[in-house]
Amino acid sequence: MTPTAPDMMSPALIVSSIAILVTMMLALVRAMLGPTVFDRVLALNMMGTKTVLLICVVGFLTGRTDFLDLALLYSLMNFIGMVTLLRFSQVGHFGKLSETMESLDQGVFAAEDGSNKGGDSS
Amino acid sequence: MTALVIISWFFLLCGSFFAVVGGIGIVRLPEFFSRMHGGGITDTLGAALIIIGLCFAAGDWLVVVKLLMILFFLFMTAPSSCHALARSALSQGVKPVLEIDSVRKSSSLIDSVQKSESSQ
């Protein structure tokens, strides 16, 4: 489909897809180890970005550039999911702004990892 | 055509390098706010270089426009989600681990963040 000769580009595409997969694996390691919930959210955000890149690279590798539409959709979905998760972890519910400070004092997710605040993972 | 292939190889390999560097950073760095730096490297530099490399490999203008749209959305959403993450972490009491004086300053920063939230 692409006019560029696939034999000339495919080693670089394979190398970059392997690098993206290694990065996703490292992000999964941080998502498992992460002392606070924010480390896990950070690793999740990174997984989403790497998924977008992996869809693009694999689409070029197989010559199916239709995958770019899926990548575009996934990048928007990733952002919305991230903001929703942070909103929920900060407020504790999806409405009622007036109760924000109360749920901040209670620490909705901080109960899970209260002993590891500002965690030193080493 | 071969010049385009060489440029595309260069950008793809540089993007792969920075992606792996950010991945190592998110595992190895000591505390949360420095791990966000590793995440930021992969979200901006790795993603931008890989997508620019794919733009040079694409032969069709529509593909290039789609890739630039993906790059635009990534560049809009990655800093704002990073900002929301840091703000949420600060407001829930995750402090940057620094020396004693700097920890005192950061706790006053957290107080100012909570005051600005209560004034909203």
gemmi code that builds the backbone of each chain (N, CA, C; Angstrom):
import gemmi

chains = {
    "A": [
        ("MET", (0.825, -1.195, 0.000), (0.000, 0.000, 0.000), (0.863, 1.251, 0.000)),
        ("THR", (1.919, 1.239, 0.785), (2.791, 2.408, 0.788), (3.787, 2.281, -0.350)),
        ("PRO", (4.078, 3.389, -1.027), (5.015, 3.319, -2.155), (6.435, 3.007, -1.730)),
        ("THR", (6.774, 3.324, -0.455), (8.110, 2.993, 0.010), (8.284, 1.475, 0.019)),
        ("ALA", (9.468, 1.043, -0.398), (9.703, -0.396, -0.417), (9.683, -0.947, 0.997)),
        ("PRO", (8.870, -1.925, 1.289), (8.730, -2.413, 2.656), (9.989, -3.098, 3.166)),
        ("ASP", (10.807, -3.622, 2.231), (12.012, -4.296, 2.696), (13.004, -3.318, 3.302)),
        ("MET", (12.944, -2.055, 2.853), (13.901, -1.089, 3.375), (13.457, -0.544, 4.729)),
        ("MET", (12.146, -0.501, 4.964), (11.665, 0.109, 6.195), (11.393, -0.889, 7.307)),
        ("SER", (11.144, -2.156, 6.942), (10.632, -3.063, 7.964), (11.616, -3.355, 9.107)),
        ("PRO", (12.955, -3.382, 8.910), (13.795, -3.580, 10.107), (13.666, -2.452, 11.113)),
        ("ALA", (13.578, -1.214, 10.649), (13.428, -0.096, 11.595), (12.089, -0.171, 12.304)),
        ("LEU", (11.061, -0.581, 11.569), (9.741, -0.697, 12.210), (9.741, -1.814, 13.239)),
        ("ILE", (10.423, -2.912, 12.926), (10.479, -4.016, 13.892), (11.262, -3.602, 15.128)),
        ("VAL", (12.375, -2.887, 14.923), (13.177, -2.434, 16.064), (12.366, -1.480, 16.940)),
        ("SER", (11.652, -0.548, 16.322), (10.904, 0.410, 17.144), (9.729, -0.260, 17.830)),
        ("SER", (9.117, -1.275, 17.185), (8.018, -1.951, 17.878), (8.533, -2.774, 19.053)),
        ("ILE", (9.731, -3.348, 18.900), (10.313, -4.077, 20.039), (10.647, -3.108, 21.172)),
        ("ALA", (11.155, -1.917, 20.814), (11.464, -0.925, 21.849), (10.203, -0.470, 22.560)),
        ("ILE", (9.125, -0.306, 21.806), (7.860, 0.104, 22.425), (7.346, -1.001, 23.346)),
        ("LEU", (7.512, -2.258, 22.928), (7.054, -3.354, 23.789), (7.881, -3.441, 25.063)),
        ("VAL", (9.194, -3.180, 24.952), (10.039, -3.181, 26.152), (9.600, -2.066, 27.099)),
        ("THR", (9.290, -0.898, 26.522), (8.837, 0.215, 27.357), (7.512, -0.095, 28.039)),
        ("MET", (6.615, -0.776, 27.320), (5.344, -1.162, 27.932), (5.562, -2.153, 29.062)),
        ("MET", (6.550, -3.031, 28.882), (6.824, -3.996, 29.947), (7.383, -3.296, 31.187)),
        ("LEU", (8.257, -2.294, 30.970), (8.790, -1.546, 32.108), (7.679, -0.760, 32.810)),
        ("ALA", (6.746, -0.223, 32.011), (5.623, 0.487, 32.638), (4.759, -0.470, 33.449)),
        ("LEU", (4.625, -1.707, 32.961), (3.864, -2.697, 33.742), (4.573, -3.034, 35.039)),
        ("VAL", (5.912, -3.072, 34.995), (6.670, -3.320, 36.226), (6.401, -2.213, 37.235)),
        ("ARG", (6.389, -0.949, 36.770), (6.115, 0.159, 37.690), (4.666, 0.105, 38.180)),
        ("ALA", (3.754, -0.331, 37.317), (2.360, -0.419, 37.755), (2.186, -1.493, 38.821)),
        ("MET", (3.015, -2.537, 38.772), (2.919, -3.546, 39.818), (3.626, -3.108, 41.089)),
        ("LEU", (4.807, -2.463, 40.948), (5.591, -2.096, 42.125), (5.067, -0.869, 42.842)),
        ("GLY", (4.413, 0.041, 42.079), (4.220, 1.413, 42.504), (3.693, 1.571, 43.911)),
        ("PRO", (4.379, 2.305, 44.777), (3.917, 2.405, 46.161), (2.626, 3.216, 46.290)),
        ("THR", (2.460, 4.250, 45.518), (1.223, 5.023, 45.600), (0.354, 4.727, 44.385)),
        ("VAL", (-0.883, 5.165, 44.462), (-1.795, 4.939, 43.340), (-1.407, 5.812, 42.160)),
        ("PHE", (-0.698, 6.931, 42.425), (-0.340, 7.828, 41.330), (0.750, 7.235, 40.454)),
        ("ASP", (1.605, 6.415, 41.046), (2.573, 5.707, 40.216), (1.865, 4.764, 39.253)),
        ("ARG", (0.829, 4.132, 39.743), (0.091, 3.209, 38.876), (-0.639, 3.967, 37.781)),
        ("VAL", (-1.170, 5.156, 38.137), (-1.853, 5.943, 37.104), (-0.851, 6.446, 36.073)),
        ("LEU", (0.334, 6.823, 36.528), (1.382, 7.264, 35.598), (1.774, 6.135, 34.651)),
        ("ALA", (1.942, 4.942, 35.190), (2.281, 3.799, 34.344), (1.143, 3.470, 33.382)),
        ("LEU", (-0.088, 3.665, 33.830), (-1.240, 3.408, 32.960), (-1.282, 4.394, 31.812)),
        ("ASN", (-0.992, 5.670, 32.108), (-0.958, 6.693, 31.072), (0.124, 6.381, 30.047)),
        ("MET", (1.261, 5.922, 30.535), (2.358, 5.584, 29.636), (2.001, 4.376, 28.777)),
        ("MET", (1.305, 3.395, 29.374), (0.838, 2.252, 28.587), (-0.077, 2.714, 27.459)),
        ("GLY", (-0.949, 3.693, 27.754), (-1.869, 4.166, 26.721), (-1.140, 4.835, 25.576)),
        ("THR", (-0.157, 5.688, 25.913), (0.599, 6.363, 24.851), (1.378, 5.369, 24.012)),
        ("LYS", (1.985, 4.384, 24.699), (2.752, 3.386, 23.956), (1.833, 2.518, 23.111)),
        ("THR", (0.603, 2.316, 23.558), (-0.324, 1.529, 22.737), (-0.651, 2.259, 21.446)),
        ("VAL", (-0.832, 3.591, 21.543), (-1.088, 4.383, 20.335), (0.081, 4.240, 19.359)),
        ("LEU", (1.302, 4.373, 19.898), (2.472, 4.268, 19.021), (2.596, 2.872, 18.435)),
        ("LEU", (2.291, 1.855, 19.239), (2.422, 0.480, 18.747), (1.404, 0.194, 17.650)),
        ("ILE", (0.194, 0.747, 17.789), (-0.798, 0.560, 16.729), (-0.318, 1.209, 15.435)),
        ("CYS", (0.271, 2.417, 15.533), (0.782, 3.087, 14.327), (1.889, 2.262, 13.666)),
        ("VAL", (2.847, 1.806, 14.487), (4.002, 1.101, 13.910), (3.585, -0.227, 13.306)),
        ("VAL", (2.695, -0.948, 13.996), (2.254, -2.239, 13.459), (1.411, -2.030, 12.204)),
        ("GLY", (0.652, -0.930, 12.164), (-0.089, -0.624, 10.956), (0.821, -0.363, 9.777)),
        ("PHE", (1.925, 0.320, 10.000), (2.887, 0.512, 8.913), (3.582, -0.787, 8.554)),
        ("LEU", (3.821, -1.620, 9.554), (4.574, -2.856, 9.314), (3.752, -3.822, 8.457)),
        ("THR", (2.452, -3.860, 8.715), (1.617, -4.763, 7.937), (1.039, -4.092, 6.706)),
        ("GLY", (1.353, -2.793, 6.493), (0.843, -2.112, 5.316), (-0.609, -1.707, 5.402)),
        ("ARG", (-1.197, -1.814, 6.589), (-2.604, -1.433, 6.739), (-2.661, -0.101, 7.475)),
        ("THR", (-2.737, 0.982, 6.715), (-2.733, 2.299, 7.345), (-4.093, 2.672, 7.911)),
        ("ASP", (-5.060, 1.788, 7.799), (-6.351, 2.045, 8.443), (-6.224, 2.035, 9.958)),
        ("PHE", (-5.153, 1.396, 10.443), (-4.949, 1.327, 11.886), (-4.757, 2.709, 12.506)),
        ("LEU", (-4.400, 3.700, 11.693), (-4.162, 5.041, 12.232), (-5.438, 5.632, 12.815)),
        ("ASP", (-6.574, 5.287, 12.232), (-7.845, 5.768, 12.786), (-8.066, 5.203, 14.188)),
        ("LEU", (-7.732, 3.916, 14.337), (-7.856, 3.318, 15.672), (-6.923, 4.001, 16.657)),
        ("ALA", (-5.718, 4.346, 16.204), (-4.760, 5.000, 17.101), (-5.264, 6.377, 17.513)),
        ("LEU", (-5.860, 7.088, 16.572), (-6.408, 8.415, 16.878), (-7.511, 8.312, 17.920)),
        ("LEU", (-8.401, 7.343, 17.726), (-9.483, 7.130, 18.694), (-8.926, 6.747, 20.058)),
        ("TYR", (-7.893, 5.906, 20.042), (-7.362, 5.425, 21.313), (-6.665, 6.525, 22.090)),
        ("SER", (-6.035, 7.472, 21.380), (-5.362, 8.551, 22.103), (-6.383, 9.431, 22.822)),
        ("LEU", (-7.525, 9.678, 22.178), (-8.567, 10.485, 22.846), (-9.160, 9.730, 24.025)),
        ("MET", (-9.428, 8.432, 23.825), (-10.013, 7.627, 24.909), (-9.089, 7.533, 26.107)),
        ("ASN", (-7.796, 7.469, 25.823), (-6.800, 7.376, 26.893), (-6.826, 8.627, 27.756)),
        ("PHE", (-6.932, 9.785, 27.100), (-6.949, 11.040, 27.853), (-8.199, 11.131, 28.725)),
        ("ILE", (-9.332, 10.767, 28.166), (-10.577, 10.863, 28.933), (-10.557, 9.916, 30.124)),
        ("GLY", (-10.055, 8.690, 29.906), (-9.984, 7.741, 31.005), (-9.046, 8.186, 32.102)),
        ("MET", (-7.930, 8.784, 31.690), (-6.954, 9.279, 32.660), (-7.540, 10.382, 33.528)),
        ("VAL", (-8.197, 11.371, 32.896), (-8.762, 12.485, 33.653), (-9.880, 11.992, 34.561)),
        ("THR", (-10.664, 11.032, 34.086), (-11.734, 10.495, 34.920), (-11.181, 9.769, 36.139)),
        ("LEU", (-10.124, 9.005, 35.930), (-9.537, 8.265, 37.052), (-8.944, 9.214, 38.083)),
        ("LEU", (-8.267, 10.282, 37.601), (-7.691, 11.239, 38.541), (-8.780, 11.993, 39.285)),
        ("ARG", (-9.843, 12.319, 38.571), (-10.960, 13.003, 39.206), (-11.557, 12.134, 40.314)),
        ("PHE", (-11.679, 10.839, 40.004), (-12.255, 9.942, 41.004), (-11.319, 9.761, 42.185)),
        ("SER", (-10.023, 9.680, 41.918), (-9.094, 9.490, 43.031), (-8.979, 10.741, 43.879)),
        ("GLN", (-9.270, 11.910, 43.306), (-9.146, 13.135, 44.077), (-10.419, 13.425, 44.857)),
        ("VAL", (-11.559, 13.194, 44.255), (-12.824, 13.619, 44.834), (-13.537, 12.466, 45.503)),
        ("GLY", (-13.495, 11.297, 44.907), (-14.160, 10.158, 45.492), (-15.497, 9.847, 44.858)),
        ("HIS", (-16.017, 10.801, 44.105), (-17.255, 10.554, 43.360), (-17.205, 11.422, 42.115)),
        ("PHE", (-18.242, 11.362, 41.314), (-18.203, 12.062, 40.035), (-19.032, 13.331, 40.028)),
        ("GLY", (-19.494, 13.788, 41.178), (-20.272, 15.022, 41.207), (-20.039, 15.758, 42.496)),
        ("LYS", (-20.885, 16.755, 42.771), (-20.928, 17.425, 44.070), (-19.580, 18.025, 44.458)),
        ("LEU", (-19.261, 19.153, 43.826), (-17.987, 19.817, 44.095), (-17.866, 20.296, 45.539)),
        ("SER", (-18.997, 20.510, 46.235), (-18.920, 21.093, 47.570), (-18.321, 20.124, 48.577)),
        ("GLU", (-18.364, 18.826, 48.267), (-17.822, 17.847, 49.198), (-16.371, 17.507, 48.906)),
        ("THR", (-15.737, 18.330, 48.079), (-14.378, 17.991, 47.666), (-13.419, 17.950, 48.835)),
        ("MET", (-13.495, 18.968, 49.683), (-12.506, 19.052, 50.749), (-12.692, 17.948, 51.784)),
        ("GLU", (-13.927, 17.530, 52.022), (-14.160, 16.454, 52.986), (-13.526, 15.149, 52.518)),
        ("SER", (-13.750, 14.834, 51.241), (-13.174, 13.583, 50.756), (-11.672, 13.699, 50.618)),
        ("LEU", (-11.158, 14.946, 50.458), (-9.707, 15.095, 50.467), (-9.151, 14.814, 51.856)),
        ("ASP", (-9.875, 15.255, 52.885), (-9.397, 15.002, 54.226), (-9.437, 13.517, 54.552)),
        ("GLN", (-10.493, 12.869, 54.080), (-10.579, 11.432, 54.354), (-9.523, 10.651, 53.596)),
        ("GLY", (-9.144, 11.167, 52.410), (-8.116, 10.481, 51.644), (-8.635, 9.192, 51.058)),
        ("VAL", (-9.277, 9.292, 49.930), (-10.022, 8.153, 49.414), (-9.099, 6.992, 49.082)),
        ("PHE", (-8.087, 7.292, 48.237), (-7.160, 6.242, 47.892), (-5.961, 6.227, 48.824)),
        ("ALA", (-5.813, 7.286, 49.620), (-4.633, 7.343, 50.481), (-4.717, 6.312, 51.596)),
        ("ALA", (-5.911, 5.774, 51.839), (-6.039, 4.739, 52.862), (-5.300, 3.476, 52.440)),
        ("GLU", (-5.258, 3.251, 51.130), (-4.576, 2.050, 50.653), (-3.082, 2.118, 50.911)),
        ("ASP", (-2.496, 3.319, 50.685), (-1.052, 3.412, 50.718), (-0.602, 4.522, 51.663)),
        ("GLY", (-1.285, 4.669, 52.756), (-0.968, 5.768, 53.649), (0.416, 5.665, 54.258)),
        ("SER", (0.922, 4.448, 54.419), (2.229, 4.295, 55.042), (3.349, 4.606, 54.079)),
        ("ASN", (3.038, 4.732, 52.791), (4.085, 4.915, 51.808), (4.026, 6.274, 51.147)),
        ("LYS", (3.552, 7.276, 51.862), (3.429, 8.596, 51.223), (4.796, 9.112, 50.821)),
        ("GLY", (4.860, 9.595, 49.564), (6.148, 10.020, 49.033), (7.118, 8.868, 48.993)),
        ("GLY", (6.617, 7.733, 48.572), (7.306, 6.479, 48.772), (8.684, 6.424, 48.154)),
        ("ASP", (9.585, 5.857, 48.874), (10.930, 5.619, 48.375), (11.010, 4.155, 47.994)),
        ("SER", (11.063, 3.882, 46.713), (10.877, 2.512, 46.264), (12.162, 1.700, 46.335)),
        ("SER", (13.277, 2.352, 46.579), (14.537, 1.629, 46.425), (14.838, 0.755, 47.642)),
    ],
    "B": [
        ("MET", (14.167, 8.839, -2.808), (13.430, 7.913, -1.951), (14.323, 7.347, -0.849)),
        ("THR", (15.567, 7.088, -1.208), (16.449, 6.532, -0.181), (16.772, 7.553, 0.900)),
        ("ALA", (16.771, 8.832, 0.526), (16.996, 9.867, 1.543), (15.867, 9.856, 2.550)),
        ("LEU", (14.632, 9.697, 2.054), (13.491, 9.627, 2.967), (13.598, 8.408, 3.877)),
        ("VAL", (14.069, 7.301, 3.310), (14.203, 6.086, 4.121), (15.250, 6.284, 5.209)),
        ("ILE", (16.351, 6.954, 4.851), (17.409, 7.166, 5.851), (16.911, 8.097, 6.960)),
        ("ILE", (16.197, 9.169, 6.579), (15.663, 10.089, 7.595), (14.666, 9.360, 8.495)),
        ("SER", (13.846, 8.515, 7.889), (12.854, 7.771, 8.665), (13.526, 6.791, 9.631)),
        ("TRP", (14.561, 6.116, 9.162), (15.320, 5.234, 10.059), (15.872, 6.003, 11.242)),
        ("PHE", (16.463, 7.184, 10.948), (17.064, 7.993, 12.013), (16.035, 8.360, 13.068)),
        ("PHE", (14.870, 8.870, 12.609), (13.861, 9.294, 13.589), (13.286, 8.109, 14.354)),
        ("LEU", (13.081, 6.979, 13.661), (12.512, 5.821, 14.359), (13.477, 5.276, 15.407)),
        ("LEU", (14.765, 5.233, 15.059), (15.721, 4.694, 16.036), (15.891, 5.652, 17.210)),
        ("CYS", (15.902, 6.975, 16.929), (16.001, 7.928, 18.037), (14.762, 7.843, 18.938)),
        ("GLY", (13.596, 7.710, 18.333), (12.378, 7.593, 19.127), (12.369, 6.331, 19.959)),
        ("SER", (12.865, 5.221, 19.402), (12.936, 3.982, 20.169), (13.893, 4.118, 21.332)),
        ("PHE", (15.023, 4.795, 21.081), (16.000, 5.008, 22.154), (15.386, 5.810, 23.294)),
        ("PHE", (14.687, 6.904, 22.955), (14.137, 7.725, 24.033), (12.975, 7.029, 24.734)),
        ("ALA", (12.244, 6.187, 23.999), (11.172, 5.441, 24.654), (11.741, 4.479, 25.690)),
        ("VAL", (12.822, 3.792, 25.318), (13.404, 2.840, 26.275), (14.037, 3.588, 27.444)),
        ("VAL", (14.641, 4.774, 27.170), (15.228, 5.559, 28.253), (14.153, 5.995, 29.252)),
        ("GLY", (13.018, 6.452, 28.738), (11.926, 6.826, 29.637), (11.375, 5.636, 30.399)),
        ("GLY", (11.346, 4.470, 29.748), (10.876, 3.270, 30.435), (11.806, 2.855, 31.555)),
        ("ILE", (13.123, 2.974, 31.320), (14.068, 2.673, 32.399), (13.916, 3.693, 33.516)),
        ("GLY", (13.683, 4.962, 33.126), (13.521, 6.008, 34.136), (12.308, 5.797, 35.009)),
        ("ILE", (11.215, 5.299, 34.422), (10.006, 5.131, 35.245), (10.182, 3.974, 36.221)),
        ("VAL", (11.099, 3.064, 35.952), (11.328, 1.974, 36.905), (12.388, 2.352, 37.927)),
        ("ARG", (13.450, 3.033, 37.490), (14.625, 3.177, 38.334), (14.643, 4.440, 39.180)),
        ("LEU", (13.904, 5.480, 38.788), (14.020, 6.741, 39.525), (13.403, 6.611, 40.913)),
        ("PRO", (13.903, 7.375, 41.897), (13.608, 7.035, 43.295), (12.214, 7.392, 43.785)),
        ("GLU", (11.611, 8.487, 43.336), (10.326, 8.865, 43.924), (9.390, 9.378, 42.847)),
        ("PHE", (8.158, 9.673, 43.249), (7.082, 9.816, 42.268), (7.312, 10.950, 41.282)),
        ("PHE", (7.704, 12.132, 41.803), (7.776, 13.296, 40.918), (8.947, 13.207, 39.961)),
        ("SER", (9.965, 12.428, 40.305), (11.004, 12.214, 39.310), (10.629, 11.103, 38.338)),
        ("ARG", (9.744, 10.200, 38.768), (9.263, 9.205, 37.804), (8.380, 9.837, 36.736)),
        ("MET", (7.710, 10.942, 37.104), (6.909, 11.633, 36.095), (7.780, 12.188, 34.983)),
        ("HIS", (9.043, 12.489, 35.303), (9.972, 12.945, 34.265), (10.214, 11.839, 33.238)),
        ("GLY", (10.386, 10.601, 33.709), (10.550, 9.496, 32.776), (9.314, 9.281, 31.915)),
        ("GLY", (8.151, 9.404, 32.550), (6.923, 9.293, 31.766), (6.793, 10.402, 30.747)),
        ("GLY", (7.249, 11.600, 31.124), (7.167, 12.724, 30.187), (8.087, 12.558, 28.994)),
        ("ILE", (9.247, 11.919, 29.206), (10.161, 11.681, 28.081), (9.497, 10.787, 27.048)),
        ("THR", (8.892, 9.687, 27.499), (8.277, 8.803, 26.506), (7.049, 9.436, 25.875)),
        ("ASP", (6.315, 10.258, 26.659), (5.090, 10.822, 26.100), (5.375, 11.891, 25.061)),
        ("THR", (6.463, 12.641, 25.220), (6.713, 13.723, 24.265), (7.789, 13.346, 23.258)),
        ("LEU", (8.993, 13.068, 23.741), (10.116, 12.903, 22.813), (10.016, 11.586, 22.046)),
        ("GLY", (9.744, 10.488, 22.764), (9.639, 9.209, 22.080), (8.499, 9.172, 21.090)),
        ("ALA", (7.329, 9.638, 21.530), (6.158, 9.610, 20.651), (6.359, 10.524, 19.457)),
        ("ALA", (6.908, 11.726, 19.674), (7.074, 12.677, 18.575), (8.067, 12.155, 17.556)),
        ("LEU", (9.196, 11.600, 18.024), (10.203, 11.139, 17.063), (9.703, 9.930, 16.281)),
        ("ILE", (8.998, 9.009, 16.948), (8.501, 7.831, 16.214), (7.446, 8.243, 15.199)),
        ("ILE", (6.565, 9.174, 15.566), (5.512, 9.562, 14.619), (6.102, 10.371, 13.468)),
        ("ILE", (7.114, 11.204, 13.734), (7.754, 11.938, 12.629), (8.477, 10.958, 11.697)),
        ("GLY", (9.101, 9.924, 12.286), (9.734, 8.910, 11.454), (8.731, 8.165, 10.590)),
        ("LEU", (7.550, 7.880, 11.141), (6.509, 7.235, 10.334), (6.001, 8.178, 9.252)),
        ("CYS", (5.990, 9.493, 9.532), (5.573, 10.456, 8.519), (6.513, 10.416, 7.320)),
        ("PHE", (7.827, 10.259, 7.586), (8.752, 10.181, 6.460), (8.634, 8.862, 5.722)),
        ("ALA", (8.155, 7.804, 6.401), (7.989, 6.522, 5.734), (6.686, 6.440, 4.960)),
        ("ALA", (5.725, 7.329, 5.275), (4.428, 7.252, 4.614), (4.525, 7.828, 3.207)),
        ("GLY", (3.816, 7.210, 2.290), (3.840, 7.709, 0.931), (2.620, 8.519, 0.570)),
        ("ASP", (1.630, 8.514, 1.439), (0.339, 9.117, 1.105), (0.135, 10.353, 1.979)),
        ("TRP", (-0.440, 11.391, 1.407), (-0.660, 12.612, 2.177), (-1.696, 12.412, 3.265)),
        ("LEU", (-2.689, 11.561, 2.981), (-3.728, 11.328, 4.000), (-3.140, 10.660, 5.239)),
        ("VAL", (-2.190, 9.753, 5.007), (-1.538, 9.078, 6.139), (-0.737, 10.080, 6.955)),
        ("VAL", (-0.065, 10.995, 6.256), (0.725, 12.007, 6.967), (-0.190, 12.910, 7.795)),
        ("VAL", (-1.338, 13.273, 7.218), (-2.267, 14.129, 7.961), (-2.806, 13.405, 9.190)),
        ("LYS", (-3.103, 12.112, 9.038), (-3.586, 11.346, 10.200), (-2.521, 11.247, 11.274)),
        ("LEU", (-1.281, 11.013, 10.854), (-0.197, 10.923, 11.841), (0.003, 12.258, 12.554)),
        ("LEU", (-0.107, 13.367, 11.806), (0.061, 14.669, 12.453), (-1.092, 14.971, 13.393)),
        ("MET", (-2.298, 14.466, 13.052), (-3.418, 14.627, 13.982), (-3.175, 13.845, 15.271)),
        ("ILE", (-2.642, 12.620, 15.142), (-2.325, 11.838, 16.341), (-1.278, 12.553, 17.178)),
        ("LEU", (-0.274, 13.127, 16.490), (0.776, 13.853, 17.212), (0.210, 15.080, 17.918)),
        ("PHE", (-0.702, 15.772, 17.225), (-1.325, 16.958, 17.829), (-2.112, 16.587, 19.086)),
        ("PHE", (-2.903, 15.521, 18.989), (-3.704, 15.136, 20.159), (-2.813, 14.646, 21.303)),
        ("LEU", (-1.746, 13.934, 20.960), (-0.834, 13.513, 22.026), (-0.191, 14.715, 22.693)),
        ("PHE", (0.169, 15.730, 21.890), (0.799, 16.901, 22.482), (-0.186, 17.769, 23.224)),
        ("MET", (-1.480, 17.661, 22.919), (-2.451, 18.378, 23.735), (-2.743, 17.640, 25.033)),
        ("THR", (-2.864, 16.306, 24.953), (-3.357, 15.566, 26.108), (-2.256, 15.174, 27.090)),
        ("ALA", (-1.031, 14.941, 26.618), (0.000, 14.454, 27.540), (0.384, 15.481, 28.603)),
        ("PRO", (0.631, 16.766, 28.265), (0.956, 17.704, 29.345), (-0.212, 17.966, 30.277)),
        ("SER", (-1.429, 17.989, 29.745), (-2.555, 18.271, 30.642), (-2.814, 17.106, 31.581)),
        ("SER", (-2.646, 15.873, 31.097), (-2.842, 14.743, 32.010), (-1.697, 14.658, 33.017)),
        ("CYS", (-0.498, 15.057, 32.588), (0.636, 15.068, 33.520), (0.408, 16.123, 34.598)),
        ("HIS", (-0.112, 17.276, 34.181), (-0.404, 18.337, 35.150), (-1.491, 17.902, 36.131)),
        ("ALA", (-2.523, 17.247, 35.618), (-3.594, 16.780, 36.501), (-3.072, 15.735, 37.473)),
        ("LEU", (-2.158, 14.891, 37.003), (-1.591, 13.854, 37.870), (-0.765, 14.473, 38.992)),
        ("ALA", (0.078, 15.466, 38.643), (0.921, 16.092, 39.663), (0.075, 16.869, 40.660)),
        ("ARG", (-0.957, 17.541, 40.172), (-1.805, 18.331, 41.057), (-2.588, 17.422, 42.005)),
        ("SER", (-3.078, 16.312, 41.459), (-3.820, 15.377, 42.295), (-2.910, 14.736, 43.344)),
        ("ALA", (-1.684, 14.413, 42.946), (-0.761, 13.803, 43.903), (-0.378, 14.786, 44.996)),
        ("LEU", (-0.147, 16.052, 44.609), (0.205, 17.061, 45.616), (-0.949, 17.294, 46.578)),
        ("SER", (-2.158, 17.343, 46.058), (-3.290, 17.632, 46.933), (-3.634, 16.453, 47.822)),
        ("GLN", (-3.159, 15.248, 47.487), (-3.385, 14.115, 48.378), (-2.201, 13.847, 49.280)),
        ("GLY", (-1.200, 14.735, 49.268), (-0.153, 14.653, 50.266), (1.063, 13.861, 49.875)),
        ("VAL", (1.248, 13.562, 48.598), (2.501, 12.934, 48.177), (3.532, 14.033, 48.035)),
        ("LYS", (4.576, 13.955, 48.871), (5.557, 15.034, 48.865), (6.798, 14.608, 48.093)),
        ("PRO", (7.410, 15.571, 47.404), (8.699, 15.262, 46.782), (9.758, 15.007, 47.844)),
        ("VAL", (10.526, 13.945, 47.691), (11.544, 13.602, 48.681), (12.816, 14.372, 48.345)),
        ("LEU", (13.114, 15.370, 49.175), (14.273, 16.224, 48.957), (14.987, 16.356, 50.296)),
        ("GLU", (15.823, 17.383, 50.429), (16.443, 17.627, 51.718), (15.430, 18.264, 52.660)),
        ("ILE", (15.880, 18.488, 53.927), (14.933, 18.911, 54.952), (14.317, 20.274, 54.620)),
        ("ASP", (15.163, 21.231, 54.217), (14.657, 22.572, 53.921), (13.680, 22.542, 52.755)),
        ("SER", (14.025, 21.742, 51.746), (13.154, 21.698, 50.580), (11.838, 21.021, 50.902)),
        ("VAL", (11.851, 20.041, 51.811), (10.603, 19.395, 52.210), (9.696, 20.402, 52.900)),
        ("ARG", (10.317, 21.312, 53.705), (9.506, 22.323, 54.362), (8.831, 23.233, 53.328)),
        ("LYS", (9.624, 23.621, 52.312), (9.046, 24.468, 51.260), (7.918, 23.744, 50.535)),
        ("SER", (8.110, 22.446, 50.260), (7.088, 21.737, 49.499), (5.831, 21.557, 50.325)),
        ("SER", (5.966, 21.450, 51.647), (4.752, 21.347, 52.450), (3.995, 22.666, 52.420)),
        ("SER", (4.703, 23.811, 52.398), (4.005, 25.077, 52.250), (3.367, 25.166, 50.877)),
        ("LEU", (3.997, 24.549, 49.878), (3.389, 24.522, 48.547), (2.085, 23.743, 48.577)),
        ("ILE", (2.081, 22.611, 49.289), (0.854, 21.825, 49.393), (-0.233, 22.632, 50.090)),
        ("ASP", (0.143, 23.381, 51.132), (-0.849, 24.208, 51.810), (-1.448, 25.236, 50.862)),
        ("SER", (-0.583, 25.855, 50.042), (-1.100, 26.863, 49.122), (-2.013, 26.223, 48.090)),
        ("VAL", (-1.698, 24.995, 47.653), (-2.561, 24.308, 46.698), (-3.926, 24.039, 47.326)),
        ("GLN", (-3.916, 23.583, 48.601), (-5.199, 23.282, 49.235), (-6.004, 24.553, 49.483)),
        ("LYS", (-5.304, 25.676, 49.792), (-6.038, 26.924, 49.970), (-6.693, 27.358, 48.671)),
        ("SER", (-5.949, 27.218, 47.568), (-6.526, 27.634, 46.293), (-7.690, 26.733, 45.919)),
        ("GLU", (-7.636, 25.448, 46.334), (-8.769, 24.581, 46.026), (-9.979, 24.922, 46.878)),
        ("SER", (-9.743, 25.292, 48.141), (-10.882, 25.599, 48.992), (-11.520, 26.914, 48.590)),
        ("SER", (-10.743, 27.787, 47.934), (-11.320, 29.056, 47.517), (-12.135, 28.908, 46.253)),
        ("GLN", (-12.025, 27.763, 45.581), (-12.767, 27.599, 44.329), (-14.255, 27.416, 44.573)),
    ],
}
model = gemmi.Model(1)
for chain_id, residues in chains.items():
    chain = gemmi.Chain(chain_id)
    for i, (resn, *xyz) in enumerate(residues, 1):
        res = gemmi.Residue()
        res.name, res.seqid = resn, gemmi.SeqId(i, " ")
        for name, pos in zip(("N", "CA", "C"), xyz):
            atom = gemmi.Atom()
            atom.name, atom.element = name, gemmi.Element(name[0])
            atom.pos, atom.b_iso = gemmi.Position(*pos), 0.0
            res.add_atom(atom)
        chain.add_residue(res)
    model.add_chain(chain)
structure = gemmi.Structure()
structure.add_model(model)
structure.setup_entities()
